[in-house]
């Protein structure tokens, strides 16, 4: 006849056995949805993007059918938009603000910030067209107001150019919280 101690061990094993396999393990980091991208340099990754991402609707001046938020949720990681100054503020305008005004750059940036806040393993690229040749300081102020400047990637080589082989990996960018790459261009 089995001893009482042996029966107790069997009961304990039977009760806790189903949970023994569920011991938490370290979660594998993913970058933009894929673990394989974590060790790749930013300069060695292709991103799905939308041209004039803020211009949503059915008119000829619109380029997208879904909101910026929905674009990001669908996997878009490269956003492009045109800016112009209207009444002293940066607005998202398609060619001119008379043709199409999609709202303030600040509101647009707030949408991007909300996505980055909720998705800590994602890196987004933003290309803004500075249609009125405004000072980068105006853009910096808008990024600060939208509280998106904390996510901005600042190259270690700044203010000098960053060569293609000097880019960090997505994992490194995520690790330091610099998950927004911003390019500011004209035309």
Secondary structure, 3 states (H helix, E strand, C coil): CCCHHHHHHHHHHHHHHHHHCCCCCCCCCCECCEHHHHHCEHHHCCCCEECCCCCECCCCCCCECCCHHHHHHCCCCEEEEEEEEECCEEEEECCCCCCCEEEEHHHHHHHHHHHHHHCCCCCEEEEEEECCCCCHHHHHHHHHHCCCHHHECCCCCCCCCCCHHHCCEHHHHHHHCCCEEEEEECC
